[in-house]
Amino acid sequence: MFLGRVKPLDAILATAEKKSLHRSLGAFQLTLLGIGAVIGTGIFVLTAEAAQKAGPAMMISFVIAGFVCAVAALCYSELAAMVPVSGSAYTYTYAVMGELLAWMVGWALILEYAVGASAVAVGWSGYFVGLLKSWGINFPTALAVGPSQGGILNLPAVGIALLVTGLLIIGTKESARFTSALVLVKVVALSIFVILTFPVLNGAHFEPFIPNGWGTYGVVGAAASIFFAYVGFDAVSTAAEETINPQRNVPIGLIGSLLFCTVFYLLVAAGAIGAMGADPVRDAAGHVLAPGSAELAAQCKAVVAGGMTEPLTCSKEALAHVLRTIGYERIGDLMGVAAFIALPSVVLMMMFGQTRIFFVMARDGLLPERLSDVHPKFRTPHIVTAFTGIVVTLAAAFLPVGKLADYSNSGTLFAFAMVALAVLILRRKDPSRKRPFRTPAVAIIAPMAIIGCIGLYLFLPTLAKLVLIIWGAVGLLIYFGYSRSRSHVGRGIIEVPELAADAPKSVGVPPMPGAPAPGSDAERD
C-alpha cells in the first residue's frame, strides 16, 4: 500500500549522527535569527493588501497570523530537532506518514517557494518603480504591472528574477556580514518609519475599526494573506541541532522572535493607519474591491486623477508612500532604497529553498534524476535552478503581488498542517524515540496548529484555494503516472541523500545571521 512506503527514520537520522553540528546557539542568537528571517517582504509589500481587506483591523490580522505561526513553529521544531537533515517538511512527512503524503507536501512546498519568490520580486518592483518616480523618472505603467492591473508585464520583476537565477547558477557568495547588514537595514528602516509616523497619528483614521467584517475580505482573510509576512520563522526550527539546550532555547527563540516581529508589525501598521488612514477602496455601489483586481486599479487611478492623494490601499510601495504623504519625501526615498537593497536577498533565499526541495525529491527518484545534476564547474543544481527561474519569472511578469502571496500561502499552510499531524502520529507510533525538543502540551498545540492552518486556508480567496487543489491534482497525476514506479524507496533502494558525493556544495546563498550555511544539515530548505 502506498501509504506504507516510508523512508526509514533510522536511515535518515544516520545523516545527523555522521554529520552532527556543534551546539553553540543560545536563546538570544535564535531570537535574532528568527527576526532576521521573518522581517522583510510581507511588511514592506503586503501592508496595502491587508488594509484593503481589513482596514485598521489589519492589526488584529497580524496577531492572528502570528499566533498560527507560533503553534505551527513549535510542532516544526520537534521534527526539525529529530530529523535535522535536508528536505524540510518533505523529509519529515516521508519518515512518518509515507511517500504519497510526502510527495504532496514536497509538491506544496514547491508552490510555496517558487510563487513566494515571484511575490517578493513583484513587491521589489513596486518599490523600484516608486523610487524612480520620486526621482522624476516615470517608468511606463505598461511595463511596471501585469495585465490584471492595466499593464502588459512587470519588467522590473522579470529582471530581478532572472538576475537571482543567474546568481544561483553561478554560485556567487555574499558574506554573512553583508547579510547581517541587510537585516540591520530592514530593522532600522522600519524603526525610523515608526518614529516618524507616531507623532502625527490621527485617532479618526482608526474608525471604523472593522469596516469589512471578519470574512474572506475582512480581518481573517487579511490574516490569511499576511501569513506570508511571517514565512521564514522555521529558520529557528531547523537550527535546533545547533542549539544549546534546545528544549529550553528553541521555544524561547521561536516565541521571542515571533512576538518581537508581531509587536513590530503592529507598530508599523499603527503608524501607517494613523498617519494617512487605511480605508478600503470601494466601487460606486459601496462594495469592497478585491486586491490586485483590474477594478481596484481603475478606481485608484480615478481617485488620483481627481486630485486626491493616492490611498494607502492603492500603493505598491506602501511604507515609502506614507512617509512621502506626511512630508518626508527624501526619507520615503530611503525607505524605498532599503526595500530595493533588502528584498532581492529574500527572492534568492526562496528560490534556493525551491531548488533544494526539487533536488532532494529528484534524488529520491520521485522527479527525473536529471534535475539533480550538478554543474561541473559551479557545483550548483543548474538544471533545476534554471527551470525554477523560468517559472518564477513568468509568474512575476503577469500576476499581482497579493495574488501571488495568497497562492504561496496555500502551499505553506498545507505543509505546516502536515508537519503538525506528523508530530501527533510519531508521538503515538514511536513514543520512545529520542527528541532533543518536545512540543509542549502537544495534544493541544498540534491540533491548534492544524485547525489554525486549515482555518486560514479556508479564508483565502477562492482562486487561491483552487490553485492548491489544482496544483495537488496535477501532482497526483505526476506521482501515479511517473514517480511511484521510479521511487527509490518503492524499488528497495534506501539511501541517505545528504551523504552522496554529488550533492551540491553551495548554491551561493548567503546564510541568515547566525544560521547554518547553505548546504549544511540544518539549513532552511
Backbone torsions as a table, in degrees:
resi	resn	phi	psi	omega
1	MET	NA	136.3	-172.6
2	PHE	-63.2	-29.2	179.0
3	LEU	-68.3	-17.7	-179.5
4	GLY	-84.9	-7.9	179.1
5	ARG	-76.3	98.6	177.4
6	VAL	-118.6	147.6	173.0
7	LYS	-83.3	121.6	-173.7
8	PRO	-53.4	127.6	-178.2
9	LEU	-62.7	-35.2	-179.8
10	ASP	-63.2	-37.3	178.8
11	ALA	-66.9	-39.0	178.7
12	ILE	-67.4	-42.3	-177.9
13	LEU	-67.1	-21.9	177.8
14	ALA	-59.5	-31.2	177.7
15	THR	-61.5	-48.6	-178.5
16	ALA	-62.8	-36.6	-178.7
17	GLU	-69.9	-37.3	-178.7
18	LYS	-80.2	-23.1	-177.0
19	LYS	-128.1	44.5	-176.8
20	SER	-65.8	150.4	-176.5
21	LEU	-104.5	153.5	179.7
22	HIS	-71.5	130.6	179.5
23	ARG	-83.4	111.7	-176.1
24	SER	-139.2	-10.2	-174.5
25	LEU	-89.8	129.1	175.1
26	GLY	-99.1	-175.3	-177.4
27	ALA	-61.4	-39.9	-177.4
28	PHE	-66.3	-45.1	180.0
29	GLN	-63.2	-40.1	178.7
30	LEU	-64.2	-39.4	178.7
31	THR	-63.4	-43.9	178.0
32	LEU	-63.6	-38.9	178.7
33	LEU	-60.1	-45.9	-179.6
34	GLY	-64.3	-41.4	179.0
35	ILE	-61.6	-44.5	-179.8
36	GLY	-64.3	-35.2	-177.8
37	ALA	-76.8	-30.8	-172.7
38	VAL	-89.3	-51.5	-173.5
39	ILE	-65.0	130.2	177.8
40	GLY	155.2	-104.4	-167.1
41	THR	-51.8	-57.1	-171.7
42	GLY	-59.7	-48.5	-175.6
43	ILE	-69.2	-32.8	177.3
44	PHE	-72.9	-36.6	-166.4
45	VAL	-104.2	-39.2	-168.7
46	LEU	-97.6	4.5	180.0
47	THR	-59.4	-42.9	179.6
48	ALA	-65.8	-41.0	178.1
49	GLU	-59.9	-45.7	-179.8
50	ALA	-64.9	-39.1	179.8
51	ALA	-65.1	-38.1	179.8
52	GLN	-65.3	-33.0	-179.5
53	LYS	-84.3	-45.2	-169.2
54	ALA	-113.5	-10.8	-175.3
55	GLY	63.2	-146.5	179.5
56	PRO	-59.0	-23.8	-178.9
57	ALA	-71.6	1.9	173.9
58	MET	-61.0	-18.6	174.8
59	MET	-62.9	-38.8	175.3
60	ILE	-66.7	-36.5	-179.7
61	SER	-60.8	-40.7	177.4
62	PHE	-61.3	-38.8	180.0
63	VAL	-66.9	-44.3	179.9
64	ILE	-61.3	-48.6	-179.6
65	ALA	-63.0	-40.8	178.9
66	GLY	-64.0	-37.7	179.1
67	PHE	-65.7	-45.7	178.7
68	VAL	-61.1	-40.2	177.1
69	CYS	-61.7	-39.9	-176.8
70	ALA	-63.7	-48.0	-178.4
71	VAL	-70.2	-35.4	176.2
72	ALA	-65.6	-38.2	-179.0
73	ALA	-65.5	-37.2	179.0
74	LEU	-64.2	-36.7	175.6
75	CYS	-70.1	-43.5	179.5
76	TYR	-56.9	-37.9	-175.3
77	SER	-64.7	-36.9	-178.8
78	GLU	-63.3	-46.4	179.9
79	LEU	-72.2	-35.8	178.4
80	ALA	-62.3	-37.2	179.5
81	ALA	-74.3	-33.2	179.6
82	MET	-76.7	-38.3	-173.6
83	VAL	-126.1	67.7	-174.4
84	PRO	-81.4	62.3	179.9
85	VAL	-130.8	173.8	-177.1
86	SER	-63.5	152.8	175.3
87	GLY	114.1	-15.2	174.4
88	SER	53.8	-139.0	-175.4
89	ALA	-59.9	-28.5	177.8
90	TYR	-60.8	-47.9	-179.4
91	THR	-65.4	-42.5	179.8
92	TYR	-59.6	-45.1	-177.9
93	THR	-66.3	-38.0	179.4
94	TYR	-60.2	-39.0	-176.8
95	ALA	-77.2	-22.2	-172.2
96	VAL	-110.6	-47.3	-170.8
97	MET	-113.9	2.5	172.9
98	GLY	98.5	172.3	-169.2
99	GLU	-68.0	-41.4	-175.8
100	LEU	-62.8	-49.2	179.5
101	LEU	-67.3	-34.3	176.1
102	ALA	-62.0	-42.4	177.0
103	TRP	-59.1	-44.8	-177.8
104	MET	-65.1	-38.0	178.0
105	VAL	-67.0	-45.9	178.2
106	GLY	-61.1	-40.0	178.0
107	TRP	-63.6	-39.4	177.7
108	ALA	-68.8	-36.2	178.3
109	LEU	-65.7	-33.3	174.9
110	ILE	-60.9	-42.1	176.6
111	LEU	-62.1	-42.8	-179.1
112	GLU	-60.6	-53.2	-172.3
113	TYR	-72.7	-47.8	-175.5
114	ALA	-66.3	-48.7	-178.9
115	VAL	-69.8	-35.2	176.6
116	GLY	-61.5	-41.2	177.1
117	ALA	-62.5	-38.0	177.3
118	SER	-63.8	-41.0	180.0
119	ALA	-61.9	-42.5	179.7
120	VAL	-66.3	-39.6	178.6
121	ALA	-60.7	-41.8	178.5
122	VAL	-67.7	-39.7	176.8
123	GLY	-62.3	-41.2	176.4
124	TRP	-60.9	-40.1	-179.3
125	SER	-60.3	-40.3	179.7
126	GLY	-60.1	-43.0	178.6
127	TYR	-70.2	-36.7	179.3
128	PHE	-63.1	-47.0	-179.4
129	VAL	-66.5	-40.1	178.7
130	GLY	-64.7	-36.6	178.8
131	LEU	-66.1	-43.5	177.5
132	LEU	-61.4	-42.0	-179.6
133	LYS	-62.6	-39.8	178.5
134	SER	-64.0	-26.8	179.3
135	TRP	-93.4	10.0	175.9
136	GLY	88.5	11.3	179.8
137	ILE	-110.2	113.2	-178.9
138	ASN	-92.7	107.7	177.9
139	PHE	-75.7	133.3	-176.6
140	PRO	-56.5	128.6	-179.6
141	THR	-58.9	-36.2	-178.7
142	ALA	-59.9	-26.2	-178.7
143	LEU	-108.7	9.4	-178.0
144	ALA	-109.9	-16.8	179.9
145	VAL	-139.9	164.8	179.9
146	GLY	-81.9	178.9	-176.3
147	PRO	-59.2	-34.0	-176.7
148	SER	-67.4	-15.7	-179.6
149	GLN	-115.5	18.6	173.5
150	GLY	93.1	8.1	179.2
151	GLY	-107.9	-170.3	177.6
152	ILE	-104.6	-53.5	175.4
153	LEU	-157.7	160.0	-178.9
154	ASN	-94.6	91.7	-173.8
155	LEU	-65.0	-44.4	178.4
156	PRO	-59.8	-38.9	178.0
157	ALA	-64.3	-39.7	176.4
158	VAL	-61.1	-44.0	-178.3
159	GLY	-61.9	-45.9	-177.5
160	ILE	-69.8	-34.0	178.6
161	ALA	-65.8	-43.0	178.8
162	LEU	-67.4	-38.2	178.8
163	LEU	-62.6	-45.7	179.7
164	VAL	-64.9	-39.4	177.4
165	THR	-58.2	-45.7	178.3
166	GLY	-61.1	-42.4	179.0
167	LEU	-62.7	-39.6	-179.5
168	LEU	-67.8	-35.4	178.7
169	ILE	-70.8	-44.1	-178.5
170	ILE	-70.0	-34.0	178.7
171	GLY	86.2	21.1	178.6
172	THR	-62.3	129.3	-177.0
173	LYS	-97.3	141.5	166.5
174	GLU	-101.9	151.7	-178.9
175	SER	-78.7	154.4	176.4
176	ALA	-61.1	-32.6	-179.9
177	ARG	-64.6	-41.4	178.9
178	PHE	-66.4	-39.2	178.0
179	THR	-62.7	-41.5	177.4
180	SER	-62.2	-36.5	178.5
181	ALA	-64.3	-36.0	178.1
182	LEU	-64.3	-39.1	176.8
183	VAL	-62.4	-43.5	179.2
184	LEU	-62.1	-40.5	178.7
185	VAL	-58.5	-45.3	-179.2
186	LYS	-63.0	-47.9	-176.5
187	VAL	-65.3	-43.7	179.6
188	VAL	-63.9	-43.6	-178.9
189	ALA	-61.1	-45.5	-179.4
190	LEU	-69.0	-34.3	177.5
191	SER	-64.8	-42.5	177.5
192	ILE	-61.7	-39.9	178.5
193	PHE	-58.1	-46.1	-179.5
194	VAL	-64.0	-45.3	-177.8
195	ILE	-61.1	-38.1	-176.6
196	LEU	-82.0	-28.2	-176.2
197	THR	-88.3	-29.4	-175.6
198	PHE	-63.0	-36.5	178.8
199	PRO	-65.0	-17.9	-177.8
200	VAL	-110.6	18.2	179.0
201	LEU	-59.7	139.4	177.9
202	ASN	-122.5	114.4	-176.9
203	GLY	-58.2	-28.3	-179.8
204	ALA	-64.8	-23.1	-179.4
205	HIS	-71.9	-12.6	-180.0
206	PHE	-93.6	7.4	-178.2
207	GLU	-123.6	134.9	-7.7
208	PRO	-69.9	143.0	-173.2
209	PHE	-73.5	-37.1	-179.7
210	ILE	-121.9	79.3	-173.4
211	PRO	-72.9	-24.3	-173.0
212	ASN	-115.9	10.6	180.0
213	GLY	78.6	-156.0	-171.8
214	TRP	-114.9	4.8	-172.1
215	GLY	-83.1	-155.7	-176.9
216	THR	-59.2	-40.0	174.6
217	TYR	-106.1	53.0	178.8
218	GLY	-148.2	-149.8	-172.1
219	VAL	-64.8	-49.1	-177.0
220	VAL	-71.6	-35.8	175.4
221	GLY	-61.7	-39.0	176.0
222	ALA	-65.5	-37.5	177.7
223	ALA	-62.4	-38.8	178.7
224	ALA	-62.8	-37.4	177.7
225	SER	-74.8	-42.2	-177.4
226	ILE	-67.3	-18.5	176.1
227	PHE	-48.7	-32.1	178.8
228	PHE	-59.0	-29.1	-178.0
229	ALA	-70.3	-14.7	-178.6
230	TYR	-104.8	-8.4	-178.9
231	VAL	-59.4	132.1	-173.8
232	GLY	123.2	-15.9	-178.8
233	PHE	-61.8	-25.5	-178.3
234	ASP	-69.6	-4.8	172.3
235	ALA	-60.2	-34.9	176.8
236	VAL	-66.9	-43.2	-178.6
237	SER	-60.8	-44.9	-175.5
238	THR	-74.3	-7.6	175.5
239	ALA	-94.1	10.6	-175.5
240	ALA	-59.9	-34.5	-177.6
241	GLU	-67.6	-21.8	-178.9
242	GLU	-97.1	8.3	-170.9
243	THR	-99.1	134.4	172.2
244	ILE	-71.6	129.7	179.5
245	ASN	48.2	65.7	-174.4
246	PRO	-60.8	-30.3	-178.5
247	GLN	-60.8	-31.1	178.3
248	ARG	-93.3	-45.7	-169.0
249	ASN	-81.4	-30.7	179.9
250	VAL	-63.1	-50.5	178.0
251	PRO	-63.7	-33.1	176.6
252	ILE	-63.3	-45.8	179.7
253	GLY	-63.7	-43.0	-179.7
254	LEU	-65.7	-56.8	-176.0
255	ILE	-66.8	-38.1	180.0
256	GLY	-62.0	-47.3	-178.7
257	SER	-68.4	-41.4	179.2
258	LEU	-67.1	-37.8	178.2
259	LEU	-65.5	-44.5	178.3
260	PHE	-59.7	-48.1	-177.1
261	CYS	-65.6	-38.6	179.4
262	THR	-63.9	-46.2	178.3
263	VAL	-62.1	-42.3	179.2
264	PHE	-61.8	-44.5	178.7
265	TYR	-62.0	-40.5	179.0
266	LEU	-63.1	-41.0	178.6
267	LEU	-64.1	-43.4	179.1
268	VAL	-64.8	-43.9	179.6
269	ALA	-63.0	-42.6	178.9
270	ALA	-62.4	-40.0	178.2
271	GLY	-63.3	-43.5	-179.4
272	ALA	-66.3	-44.8	-178.8
273	ILE	-66.2	-49.3	-175.8
274	GLY	-66.5	-29.4	-177.1
275	ALA	-77.2	-40.4	-175.7
276	MET	-139.0	3.8	178.5
277	GLY	85.9	161.2	-179.0
278	ALA	-140.2	38.8	-179.1
279	ASP	-68.4	129.2	176.8
280	PRO	-62.8	144.8	177.7
281	VAL	-82.9	133.7	-176.6
282	ARG	-122.5	162.6	175.7
283	ASP	-83.9	-176.1	-175.9
284	ALA	-62.3	-26.2	-179.8
285	ALA	-87.0	-1.8	178.9
286	GLY	89.5	8.9	179.5
287	HIS	-85.0	140.4	178.1
288	VAL	-69.5	133.3	180.0
289	LEU	-88.4	142.0	-176.8
290	ALA	-68.7	133.7	176.4
291	PRO	-57.4	139.3	178.6
292	GLY	80.2	1.5	-176.8
293	SER	-86.2	159.2	176.9
294	ALA	-65.0	-33.9	179.9
295	GLU	-64.0	-42.3	178.4
296	LEU	-65.2	-43.4	-180.0
297	ALA	-60.2	-41.0	-179.8
298	ALA	-67.4	-41.1	-179.7
299	GLN	-66.9	-38.1	177.9
300	CYS	-63.1	-41.7	177.8
301	LYS	-62.8	-39.1	-179.5
302	ALA	-66.0	-38.2	178.7
303	VAL	-63.1	-47.1	-179.2
304	VAL	-66.8	-40.3	179.2
305	ALA	-63.4	-25.6	178.8
306	GLY	-80.6	3.2	176.9
307	GLY	91.0	5.7	179.8
308	MET	-91.6	158.5	176.8
309	THR	-67.9	138.7	178.4
310	GLU	-58.5	125.4	179.7
311	PRO	-63.5	154.1	177.4
312	LEU	-54.7	-41.0	-175.6
313	THR	-67.6	-13.4	180.0
314	CYS	-95.0	-14.3	-170.3
315	SER	-79.1	142.3	174.5
316	LYS	-97.0	2.7	175.9
317	GLU	-142.7	63.5	-164.7
318	ALA	-52.7	-49.5	-173.2
319	LEU	-69.0	-41.4	176.6
320	ALA	-64.4	-37.9	179.8
321	HIS	-63.4	-40.8	178.9
322	VAL	-60.7	-47.5	-178.3
323	LEU	-62.9	-40.4	179.1
324	ARG	-66.7	-36.3	-178.1
325	THR	-65.9	-34.7	-177.8
326	ILE	-92.9	11.9	170.9
327	GLY	104.0	2.9	179.5
328	TYR	-103.9	68.2	-174.4
329	GLU	-58.9	-51.2	-175.4
330	ARG	-72.3	-34.4	177.1
331	ILE	-70.2	-32.8	172.3
332	GLY	-60.5	-38.6	175.5
333	ASP	-62.2	-41.0	179.4
334	LEU	-64.1	-35.7	174.9
335	MET	-61.2	-41.6	176.4
336	GLY	-63.3	-39.0	178.0
337	VAL	-64.5	-40.6	179.3
338	ALA	-59.8	-45.5	177.8
339	ALA	-66.3	-39.6	179.5
340	PHE	-58.8	-39.1	-177.9
341	ILE	-79.1	-43.0	-168.1
342	ALA	-84.0	-35.7	-171.4
343	LEU	-67.4	-34.2	178.0
344	PRO	-58.1	-30.6	178.3
345	SER	-67.5	-28.1	176.7
346	VAL	-72.4	-40.6	174.8
347	VAL	-56.8	-44.3	-178.5
348	LEU	-62.9	-44.8	-179.6
349	MET	-64.3	-40.1	-179.7
350	MET	-68.9	-40.5	177.7
351	MET	-67.6	-34.2	175.5
352	PHE	-63.1	-45.3	178.4
353	GLY	-59.6	-40.8	177.9
354	GLN	-60.4	-47.9	-177.0
355	THR	-65.7	-34.2	-179.5
356	ARG	-72.0	-35.6	175.2
357	ILE	-64.3	-47.1	175.5
358	PHE	-55.3	-45.7	-176.6
359	PHE	-60.4	-48.7	-177.1
360	VAL	-66.6	-39.4	178.7
361	MET	-66.0	-37.3	176.7
362	ALA	-66.9	-38.4	178.0
363	ARG	-66.1	-25.1	177.0
364	ASP	-84.8	-2.1	179.5
365	GLY	86.3	0.4	-176.9
366	LEU	-80.1	-19.9	173.2
367	LEU	-125.9	161.1	-179.8
368	PRO	-52.3	128.0	-175.7
369	GLU	-65.5	-16.2	174.1
370	ARG	-57.4	-31.2	-180.0
371	LEU	-66.0	-21.3	-178.9
372	SER	-91.4	5.7	177.4
373	ASP	-62.3	143.2	-178.9
374	VAL	-111.1	135.3	-178.9
375	HIS	-61.3	131.0	-175.8
376	PRO	-63.0	-28.3	-178.6
377	LYS	-96.1	-49.5	-173.0
378	PHE	-85.5	-15.6	-179.0
379	ARG	58.3	38.3	176.7
380	THR	-123.4	152.7	177.2
381	PRO	-74.1	78.5	-167.1
382	HIS	-68.9	-34.0	-177.1
383	ILE	-67.2	-50.2	-179.1
384	VAL	-68.5	-30.5	177.4
385	THR	-67.4	-43.2	178.9
386	ALA	-64.3	-42.0	178.8
387	PHE	-62.5	-45.3	178.0
388	THR	-59.9	-43.4	-179.8
389	GLY	-59.6	-39.2	179.0
390	ILE	-64.5	-45.2	-179.2
391	VAL	-63.4	-46.7	-179.8
392	VAL	-61.0	-42.7	-178.4
393	THR	-64.3	-44.1	-179.8
394	LEU	-64.3	-42.6	179.4
395	ALA	-65.0	-42.7	-179.1
396	ALA	-66.5	-30.4	-176.8
397	ALA	-68.2	-34.4	-167.7
398	PHE	-119.2	-12.7	-174.0
399	LEU	-113.0	148.1	178.8
400	PRO	-78.0	158.7	-172.2
401	VAL	-61.9	-41.4	-176.9
402	GLY	-62.9	-43.4	179.3
403	LYS	-65.5	-41.3	178.9
404	LEU	-61.9	-43.2	178.9
405	ALA	-62.5	-41.2	178.5
406	ASP	-64.2	-41.8	178.1
407	TYR	-62.3	-43.3	179.1
408	SER	-62.9	-42.2	-179.9
409	ASN	-61.0	-35.4	-178.7
410	SER	-61.3	-41.0	177.0
411	GLY	-69.8	-40.2	-179.5
412	THR	-63.6	-46.2	-178.0
413	LEU	-62.6	-39.8	177.3
414	PHE	-62.9	-46.0	-178.7
415	ALA	-62.9	-43.1	-178.7
416	PHE	-68.7	-35.4	176.1
417	ALA	-63.6	-39.0	178.4
418	MET	-66.0	-36.9	177.5
419	VAL	-63.1	-44.9	179.2
420	ALA	-62.8	-39.8	177.7
421	LEU	-65.3	-39.1	179.3
422	ALA	-62.5	-37.5	177.6
423	VAL	-61.2	-45.8	179.7
424	LEU	-62.8	-44.5	-178.8
425	ILE	-63.6	-44.6	-176.7
426	LEU	-69.0	-30.4	175.6
427	ARG	-61.1	-37.2	179.6
428	ARG	-84.3	-36.9	-175.0
429	LYS	-76.0	-36.0	-175.6
430	ASP	-144.0	67.6	-174.2
431	PRO	-67.7	-21.9	-176.1
432	SER	-89.1	-4.6	-179.2
433	ARG	-60.3	140.3	179.0
434	LYS	-64.9	128.3	179.2
435	ARG	-124.4	102.1	178.4
436	PRO	-58.2	-29.2	174.6
437	PHE	-134.0	132.0	177.8
438	ARG	-114.0	128.1	177.6
439	THR	-59.7	121.5	-179.9
440	PRO	-66.9	142.9	178.7
441	ALA	46.7	51.7	-171.7
442	VAL	-59.0	-31.8	-179.8
443	ALA	-66.7	-17.5	177.1
444	ILE	-103.6	-47.4	-174.5
445	ILE	-64.3	-47.9	-176.9
446	ALA	-63.0	-48.5	176.1
447	PRO	-60.5	-35.6	177.4
448	MET	-63.6	-39.9	178.5
449	ALA	-64.4	-44.2	179.8
450	ILE	-62.6	-49.1	-179.4
451	ILE	-63.2	-41.2	179.5
452	GLY	-62.2	-44.5	-179.8
453	CYS	-65.8	-44.1	178.6
454	ILE	-63.9	-41.5	-179.8
455	GLY	-61.0	-46.6	178.5
456	LEU	-64.8	-38.4	178.1
457	TYR	-59.1	-42.5	-178.2
458	LEU	-66.1	-21.4	179.9
459	PHE	-97.9	5.2	170.5
460	LEU	-70.6	157.2	174.9
461	PRO	-57.0	152.7	-175.7
462	THR	-54.2	-43.0	-178.2
463	LEU	-63.2	-38.2	179.0
464	ALA	-65.3	-38.6	176.5
465	LYS	-65.4	-40.7	179.8
466	LEU	-67.2	-33.1	179.0
467	VAL	-58.2	-45.6	179.2
468	LEU	-64.2	-41.6	-179.2
469	ILE	-64.9	-46.7	180.0
470	ILE	-66.6	-43.7	177.4
471	TRP	-59.3	-42.5	178.8
472	GLY	-65.3	-39.0	179.0
473	ALA	-64.7	-41.7	175.7
474	VAL	-61.4	-40.8	178.4
475	GLY	-61.3	-41.3	178.9
476	LEU	-64.5	-40.5	178.0
477	LEU	-61.2	-43.0	179.0
478	ILE	-65.9	-41.6	-178.0
479	TYR	-61.5	-52.1	-176.1
480	PHE	-76.6	-25.0	179.7
481	GLY	-85.8	-25.3	-175.9
482	TYR	-132.5	-56.6	-165.4
483	SER	-69.0	-39.5	-173.8
484	ARG	-60.7	-41.2	-177.6
485	SER	-76.4	-17.9	-176.9
486	ARG	-107.7	-0.3	-179.6
487	SER	-57.8	132.7	177.9
488	HIS	-63.9	-40.7	179.1
489	VAL	-65.0	-41.9	178.8
490	GLY	-63.7	-30.9	179.7
491	ARG	-90.7	4.3	177.1
492	GLY	81.8	15.7	178.7
493	ILE	-95.6	105.8	179.3
494	ILE	-103.2	121.5	-178.5
495	GLU	-140.7	164.3	174.9
496	VAL	-112.8	96.9	-170.2
497	PRO	-54.0	-36.6	-173.3
498	GLU	-67.2	-13.3	179.9
499	LEU	-95.4	-3.2	-176.6
500	ALA	-69.5	147.6	-175.1
501	ALA	-70.7	-25.7	-174.4
502	ASP	-96.9	15.2	175.8
503	ALA	-66.7	142.8	-179.3
504	PRO	-63.9	132.9	-178.7
505	LYS	-79.2	-29.6	-179.8
506	SER	-164.1	144.3	172.5
507	VAL	-118.0	20.7	172.0
508	GLY	75.1	23.8	-177.7
509	VAL	-94.8	127.8	177.8
510	PRO	-68.4	128.7	178.3
511	PRO	-65.5	147.9	175.0
512	MET	-69.7	155.2	-176.6
513	PRO	-55.2	120.1	179.2
514	GLY	79.9	-2.7	-175.6
515	ALA	-89.9	158.5	174.9
516	PRO	-63.1	146.3	-178.1
517	ALA	-68.0	152.9	176.3
518	PRO	-56.5	138.3	-177.3
519	GLY	93.5	-13.3	177.3
520	SER	-81.5	166.9	-175.7
521	ASP	-61.2	-33.5	-172.8
522	ALA	-98.8	13.1	-177.5
523	GLU	-61.6	159.4	175.0
524	ARG	-87.3	111.6	179.0
525	ASP	-100.7	NA	NA
